[in-house]
Amino acid sequence: MLLGNLSLKEIQNRTGVEFPQVLVDYMETRHQSCASNIKKGKWHCFDIPFILVAGDLETATEIYNNLKSLSGDFKEEMQIAIQT
């Protein structure tokens, strides 16, 4: 069971990391609040478990590539997944 609909700001607060502005700009317009059938180019982040689900590989890769250098600064692990 997956619960929650975290905003970008809530994700940053939970990880303790300020995302690069280029990533914030990318993600702000792509948040999908409905957790069902996440569309291509969109993302949804669950609170329990703490996992960001992207609607396609390209979106997941873009987010991951912008965060991988910051992973050591995360105060809590966040998974990135792709909806299949």
Secondary structure as a PSIPRED ss2 file (coil, helix, strand):
# PSIPRED VFORMAT (PSIPRED V4.0)

   1 M C   1.000  0.000  0.000
   2 L C   1.000  0.000  0.000
   3 L E   0.000  0.000  1.000
   4 G C   1.000  0.000  0.000
   5 N C   1.000  0.000  0.000
   6 L C   1.000  0.000  0.000
   7 S C   1.000  0.000  0.000
   8 L H   0.000  1.000  0.000
   9 K H   0.000  1.000  0.000
  10 E H   0.000  1.000  0.000
  11 I H   0.000  1.000  0.000
  12 Q H   0.000  1.000  0.000
  13 N H   0.000  1.000  0.000
  14 R H   0.000  1.000  0.000
  15 T H   0.000  1.000  0.000
  16 G C   1.000  0.000  0.000
  17 V C   1.000  0.000  0.000
  18 E C   1.000  0.000  0.000
  19 F C   1.000  0.000  0.000
  20 P C   1.000  0.000  0.000
  21 Q H   0.000  1.000  0.000
  22 V H   0.000  1.000  0.000
  23 L H   0.000  1.000  0.000
  24 V H   0.000  1.000  0.000
  25 D H   0.000  1.000  0.000
  26 Y H   0.000  1.000  0.000
  27 M H   0.000  1.000  0.000
  28 E H   0.000  1.000  0.000
  29 T C   1.000  0.000  0.000
  30 R C   1.000  0.000  0.000
  31 H E   0.000  0.000  1.000
  32 Q C   1.000  0.000  0.000
  33 S C   1.000  0.000  0.000
  34 C C   1.000  0.000  0.000
  35 A C   1.000  0.000  0.000
  36 S C   1.000  0.000  0.000
  37 N C   1.000  0.000  0.000
  38 I C   1.000  0.000  0.000
  39 K C   1.000  0.000  0.000
  40 K C   1.000  0.000  0.000
  41 G C   1.000  0.000  0.000
  42 K C   1.000  0.000  0.000
  43 W E   0.000  0.000  1.000
  44 H E   0.000  0.000  1.000
  45 C E   0.000  0.000  1.000
  46 F E   0.000  0.000  1.000
  47 D C   1.000  0.000  0.000
  48 I E   0.000  0.000  1.000
  49 P C   1.000  0.000  0.000
  50 F C   1.000  0.000  0.000
  51 I E   0.000  0.000  1.000
  52 L E   0.000  0.000  1.000
  53 V E   0.000  0.000  1.000
  54 A E   0.000  0.000  1.000
  55 G C   1.000  0.000  0.000
  56 D C   1.000  0.000  0.000
  57 L H   0.000  1.000  0.000
  58 E H   0.000  1.000  0.000
  59 T H   0.000  1.000  0.000
  60 A H   0.000  1.000  0.000
  61 T H   0.000  1.000  0.000
  62 E H   0.000  1.000  0.000
  63 I H   0.000  1.000  0.000
  64 Y H   0.000  1.000  0.000
  65 N H   0.000  1.000  0.000
  66 N H   0.000  1.000  0.000
  67 L H   0.000  1.000  0.000
  68 K H   0.000  1.000  0.000
  69 S H   0.000  1.000  0.000
  70 L H   0.000  1.000  0.000
  71 S H   0.000  1.000  0.000
  72 G H   0.000  1.000  0.000
  73 D H   0.000  1.000  0.000
  74 F C   1.000  0.000  0.000
  75 K C   1.000  0.000  0.000
  76 E C   1.000  0.000  0.000
  77 E C   1.000  0.000  0.000
  78 M C   1.000  0.000  0.000
  79 Q E   0.000  0.000  1.000
  80 I E   0.000  0.000  1.000
  81 A E   0.000  0.000  1.000
  82 I E   0.000  0.000  1.000
  83 Q C   1.000  0.000  0.000
  84 T C   1.000  0.000  0.000
